[in-house]
Amino acid sequence: MIITKKQAKVYKIILGIFLLLAAVFTLLPIVWMLLSSVKSQTELMQFPPTILPKNITFENFVQLFTQMNFVQYLLNTLIVVFWSFFGMFLSAGAGYAFAKFNFKGRRFLFYLVLATMMIPGQVTMIPVYLLLNAIGLTNTMTGVVLPGLVGAFSIFLFRQFMSGISTEMLEAARLEGASEWTIFWRIIIPVSKPILAVQGILTFIAGWNSFLWPLIIANDQNKYTLSVGLQLLKGQYTANYGLQMAGSAFMVIPIIIVYMIFQKYFLEGFNVSGMK
């Protein structure tokens, strides 16, 4: 069926309206949460509810860090995020090895890594918990961080991207006397900026939102992350909607900022890795 220019223009307008409505419905709860986080408790309980805050207050955020243990939760979350980024570079090294080195069992090991992606994380939680408990790492930050240090999906993405890097360029660097570490750090990492940006966003989101595993492995609330603390907030301050909205906003805002900074690399990295 041949579509005329006029019909194509109508389709574009309809698609644009549909996407606009979808964007509004998607953003509406987030905007409502952000506006509610700076309202007073009295204003939040008013009926009919106000859309824009009459008097902007940051009291809910102050209470979050003075009445709750959110400072400790934030510190724990930053520790998880830091080690997750360290693990991302380990995954990059593994992806580089699978992409550019020929060694015995390379194909089998790579398929083994891919096979672990087919296993849901919930299935391995009990064995991993028993293993960490046997070596005394339960209720420790090491136990919280260790299982998520390296991921099969991350290795897969790095391998796909790095397979496209010129082997001749690496050989030329070796002929000039560059060590393998120099090649990896000075050539591979800079060339891999798009996929690093993608993995950086995914790693940050995963570390910042880590909930289930810290809840399972840690008994002490001082080892909880922000997501677990937010769940405690919901249980302890059920009627304090301002406090809950402030906690939710504090969880969401950093992710939005990180995504906005690296969004131009996000689709680029996925497209490039998908073509390999």
C-alpha positions as CSV (number, residue, x, y, z in Angstrom):
1,M,0.0,0.0,0.0
2,I,1.4,3.4,-1.1
3,I,1.0,6.1,1.5
4,T,0.8,9.7,0.2
5,K,2.7,12.6,1.8
6,K,-0.6,13.9,3.2
7,Q,-1.4,10.6,4.9
8,A,2.1,10.3,6.2
9,K,1.8,13.8,7.8
10,V,-1.5,12.8,9.4
11,Y,0.1,9.6,10.8
12,K,3.0,11.6,12.2
13,I,0.5,14.0,13.9
14,I,-1.5,11.1,15.4
15,L,1.7,9.4,16.6
16,G,2.9,12.7,18.1
17,I,-0.3,13.2,20.0
18,F,-0.2,9.6,21.3
19,L,3.4,10.0,22.5
20,L,2.6,13.3,24.1
21,L,-0.3,11.8,26.1
22,A,1.9,8.8,27.0
23,A,4.6,11.2,28.3
24,V,2.1,13.2,30.3
25,F,0.6,10.1,32.0
26,T,4.2,8.7,32.7
27,L,5.4,12.0,34.2
28,L,2.3,12.9,36.1
29,P,3.1,10.6,39.2
30,I,6.7,11.8,39.3
31,V,5.7,15.5,39.1
32,W,3.0,14.9,41.8
33,M,5.6,13.3,44.0
34,L,8.1,16.1,43.6
35,L,5.5,18.8,44.3
36,S,4.1,16.9,47.3
37,S,7.6,16.5,48.8
38,V,7.8,20.3,49.3
39,K,4.3,20.7,50.8
40,S,3.6,20.8,54.5
41,Q,1.7,17.9,56.1
42,T,-1.3,20.2,56.7
43,E,-1.5,21.2,53.0
44,L,-1.1,17.5,51.9
45,M,-4.2,16.6,54.0
46,Q,-6.4,19.4,52.5
47,F,-9.4,18.5,50.4
48,P,-9.6,19.2,47.6
49,P,-5.9,18.8,47.2
50,T,-3.7,21.5,45.8
51,I,-1.6,20.9,42.7
52,L,1.1,23.6,43.3
53,P,2.4,24.0,46.9
54,K,1.2,27.2,48.6
55,N,4.3,27.5,50.8
56,I,7.3,25.6,49.7
57,T,9.0,23.9,52.6
58,F,12.0,21.5,52.8
59,E,11.0,20.3,56.3
60,N,10.2,16.9,55.0
61,F,13.8,16.4,53.7
62,V,15.2,17.8,57.0
63,Q,13.1,15.3,58.9
64,L,14.3,12.5,56.6
65,F,17.9,13.0,57.7
66,T,17.3,14.0,61.3
67,Q,14.6,11.6,62.5
68,M,15.5,8.7,60.3
69,N,18.8,6.9,59.7
70,F,19.0,8.1,56.1
71,V,22.6,9.4,56.5
72,Q,23.7,5.8,57.2
73,Y,21.5,4.5,54.4
74,L,22.9,7.0,52.0
75,L,26.5,6.1,53.0
76,N,25.8,2.4,52.5
77,T,24.2,3.1,49.1
78,L,27.2,5.1,48.0
79,I,29.5,2.2,49.0
80,V,27.4,-0.2,46.9
81,V,27.5,2.2,43.9
82,F,31.2,2.7,44.2
83,W,32.0,-1.1,44.2
84,S,29.5,-1.6,41.5
85,F,31.5,0.8,39.3
86,F,34.7,-1.0,40.3
87,G,33.0,-4.3,39.2
88,M,32.0,-2.6,35.9
89,F,35.7,-2.2,35.0
90,L,36.3,-5.8,35.9
91,S,33.5,-6.7,33.5
92,A,35.1,-4.5,30.9
93,G,38.4,-6.5,31.4
94,A,36.5,-9.8,31.0
95,G,34.8,-8.5,27.9
96,Y,38.1,-7.4,26.4
97,A,39.6,-10.8,27.1
98,F,36.7,-12.6,25.4
99,A,36.8,-10.2,22.4
100,K,40.5,-9.9,21.7
101,F,42.4,-12.9,23.2
102,N,42.5,-16.4,21.9
103,F,42.9,-18.9,24.7
104,K,41.7,-22.5,25.3
105,G,38.1,-22.8,26.3
106,R,37.3,-19.1,25.3
107,R,34.1,-20.0,23.4
108,F,32.9,-22.5,26.1
109,L,33.6,-20.0,28.9
110,F,31.7,-17.2,27.1
111,Y,28.7,-19.5,26.5
112,L,28.9,-20.4,30.2
113,V,28.7,-16.7,31.0
114,L,25.7,-16.3,28.7
115,A,24.0,-19.2,30.3
116,T,24.1,-17.5,33.7
117,M,22.0,-14.8,32.2
118,M,19.1,-17.3,31.7
119,I,18.9,-18.0,35.4
120,P,16.7,-15.6,37.4
121,G,18.6,-13.9,40.2
122,Q,16.0,-15.0,42.7
123,V,17.0,-18.7,42.0
124,T,20.6,-18.2,43.1
125,M,19.9,-16.1,46.2
126,I,19.6,-19.0,48.6
127,P,22.8,-20.7,47.5
128,V,24.7,-17.4,47.5
129,Y,23.3,-16.6,50.9
130,L,24.4,-20.0,52.3
131,L,27.8,-19.6,50.7
132,L,28.4,-16.2,52.2
133,N,27.0,-17.4,55.6
134,A,29.5,-20.2,55.5
135,I,32.4,-17.8,55.2
136,G,31.0,-15.3,57.7
137,L,30.0,-12.5,55.3
138,T,26.3,-12.2,56.2
139,N,25.3,-8.9,57.8
140,T,28.4,-7.2,56.4
141,M,28.8,-4.6,53.6
142,T,31.2,-7.1,51.9
143,G,28.3,-9.5,51.7
144,V,26.0,-6.8,50.4
145,V,28.5,-5.8,47.6
146,L,30.2,-9.0,46.6
147,P,27.4,-10.9,44.7
148,G,26.7,-7.9,42.4
149,L,30.3,-7.0,41.7
150,V,30.4,-8.6,38.2
151,G,27.5,-9.3,35.9
152,A,27.1,-11.6,32.9
153,F,25.1,-9.0,30.9
154,S,27.8,-6.4,31.4
155,I,30.5,-8.8,30.2
156,F,28.3,-9.6,27.2
157,L,27.8,-5.9,26.2
158,F,31.5,-5.1,26.6
159,R,32.5,-8.2,24.6
160,Q,30.1,-7.2,21.8
161,F,31.4,-3.7,21.6
162,M,35.1,-4.5,21.9
163,S,34.9,-7.1,19.1
164,G,34.6,-4.2,16.7
165,I,37.8,-2.4,17.9
166,S,40.6,-2.7,15.3
167,T,42.9,-5.5,16.1
168,E,45.6,-4.0,13.9
169,M,45.6,-0.9,16.2
170,L,46.3,-3.1,19.2
171,E,49.0,-5.0,17.4
172,A,50.7,-1.7,16.5
173,A,50.6,-0.6,20.1
174,R,52.2,-3.9,21.1
175,L,55.0,-3.5,18.5
176,E,55.7,-0.1,20.0
177,G,56.2,-1.7,23.4
178,A,53.0,-0.9,25.1
179,S,52.0,-3.3,27.9
180,E,48.6,-5.1,27.9
181,W,47.6,-2.8,30.8
182,T,48.6,0.3,28.9
183,I,46.6,-0.9,25.8
184,F,43.6,-1.6,28.0
185,W,43.7,1.6,29.9
186,R,45.0,4.0,27.2
187,I,43.3,2.6,24.1
188,I,40.4,0.2,24.9
189,I,38.7,2.3,27.7
190,P,38.7,5.6,25.8
191,V,37.4,4.0,22.6
192,S,34.7,2.3,24.7
193,K,33.1,5.5,26.0
194,P,29.6,4.9,24.6
195,I,29.3,1.4,26.1
196,L,30.9,2.6,29.3
197,A,28.2,5.4,29.5
198,V,25.5,2.8,29.0
199,Q,26.9,0.5,31.6
200,G,27.5,3.4,33.9
201,I,23.9,4.4,33.9
202,L,22.7,0.8,34.3
203,T,25.3,0.2,37.1
204,F,24.3,3.4,38.9
205,I,20.6,2.6,38.8
206,A,21.2,-1.0,39.9
207,G,23.4,0.1,42.8
208,W,21.2,3.0,43.9
209,N,18.0,1.0,43.8
210,S,19.5,-2.2,45.4
211,F,16.8,-3.5,47.7
212,L,16.1,-7.2,47.8
213,W,19.7,-8.5,48.4
214,P,20.6,-6.0,51.2
215,L,17.3,-6.8,52.8
216,I,18.1,-10.5,52.8
217,I,21.8,-10.5,53.7
218,A,21.7,-7.7,56.4
219,N,20.0,-8.0,59.8
220,D,21.4,-4.8,61.2
221,Q,19.6,-1.6,60.0
222,N,23.0,0.1,59.8
223,K,23.8,-2.1,56.8
224,Y,20.6,-1.2,54.9
225,T,20.5,0.9,51.7
226,L,18.2,3.8,50.8
227,S,15.7,1.5,49.1
228,V,15.3,-0.6,52.2
229,G,15.2,2.5,54.4
230,L,12.4,3.9,52.2
231,Q,10.4,0.7,52.8
232,L,10.9,1.1,56.5
233,L,9.8,4.7,56.2
234,K,6.6,3.5,54.6
235,G,5.9,1.1,57.5
236,Q,6.8,3.5,60.3
237,Y,5.3,6.7,59.0
238,T,2.2,5.5,57.1
239,A,0.2,8.7,57.6
240,N,3.1,11.1,56.9
241,Y,2.8,11.4,53.2
242,G,5.2,14.4,53.0
243,L,8.0,12.4,54.5
244,Q,7.3,9.4,52.2
245,M,7.2,11.7,49.1
246,A,10.5,13.3,50.2
247,G,12.1,9.9,50.5
248,S,10.8,8.8,47.1
249,A,12.0,12.1,45.5
250,F,15.4,11.7,47.1
251,M,15.6,8.2,45.4
252,V,14.5,9.4,42.0
253,I,16.2,12.7,41.5
254,P,19.9,11.4,41.3
255,I,18.8,8.8,38.7
256,I,17.2,11.4,36.6
257,I,20.3,13.7,36.8
258,V,22.7,10.8,35.9
259,Y,20.5,9.8,33.0
260,M,20.2,13.4,31.6
261,I,24.0,13.7,31.7
262,F,24.7,10.5,29.8
263,Q,21.5,10.1,27.7
264,K,23.3,11.0,24.5
265,Y,25.5,8.0,24.8
266,F,22.8,5.6,26.0
267,L,21.1,4.7,22.7
268,E,24.3,5.1,20.8
269,G,26.0,2.5,23.0
270,F,23.1,0.0,22.7
271,N,22.9,0.5,18.9
272,V,26.6,0.0,18.4
273,S,26.8,-3.1,20.6
274,G,23.7,-4.6,18.9
275,M,25.3,-4.4,15.4
276,K,28.2,-6.6,16.3
